[in-house]
Amino acid sequence: MFYAYRVEGNAAWFDATEKRHAIDALRHAKGERISFTDGRGKLYSGQIDAVAKEGFSCSGAELIQNSSRPRFHLAMSAVKNHDRIEWMLEKCCEIGLASIVFPVCKRSERSRIQLERLQRIAVSAIKQSGNLWLPDFHGMKSFHECVELGQTLAGQTFIAHCMEGEKARAETMDSDVFVFIGPEGDFTVEEVQDAITQGYKPLQLGNTRLRTETAALAACVLFNVS
C-alpha cells in the first residue's frame, strides 16, 4: 500500500518518497495498478499513468474501502530522546491515533520536535500496518493550550499522573477521548489541579510507574481495545 498526498476525483498524486518506494524499489511501471490510501480512511486502487523525478500520479482511482476515524487523541510531553518519541508514534499509528500534540509542561525536557520527520514516520507506520488514518499533528503547545485543545477535540478528557488519589480506568470509547501524558518528572500538583478544574479525569494506566512514551502507548492500547 502507498500513500497519496492528494486525491481528487479519480486522480491521485504521490511524492518523491513514494516514487522511490513504488517505482525505484518495487519496480512498478506505468500502466500497473496499485493500492493506496489518502490517510483519511480511504483505500483506493489506481493505475500509474505518469512518472517524474519528483513523484508520480495515478488515474482511474476506485474506492475499495472506507474506514471509520480513530477516536483516541493524545497529548504527550516530548521526552529528551527523540528516538523514543518516534517509537511511540509508530506504534500508536499502527493501533489507531486520531491526533497528537506535544505539550510543554513545567518539567518538560524538550521544547522542540522534528515534526516533519514524525509525519514521515506516521506515513510509514500506516502503510505497514494497513491502518488508513494518519493522525492530525498539532505540534508543540503550552500546557494550557493543550488543555483547551482536548476540550475541543474530545467528549472525554483524561490526565494520567503518578500522584495518589481516585482514578478512572480506560473504558469503551462512546465518544472521542483525549489523554494527557506528562513528562518523566510528572505533572506538577498545580497542573493536575488545573486540568481537573477544566473537567479532566485522573487516569490509571496500571500498577507500575511507566515511562512517558510507555504510558502514551499503554493509553492508546487500552482505549482502542476496551
Secondary structure, DSSP 4 states (H G I P E B T S, - for coil): -EE-SEEETTEEEE-HHHHIIIIIIS---TT-EEEEE-SBSEEEEEEEEEEETTEEEEEEEEEEEE-PPP-EEEEEPPPS-HHHHHHHHHHHHHH--SEEEEEE-TT-S-S---HHHHHHHHHHHHHHHT--BPPEEEEEEEHHHHHHHHHHH-SEEEEE-SSSS--B-----SS-EEEEE--TT---HHHHHHHHHTTPEEE---SSPPPHHHHHHHHHHHHHH-
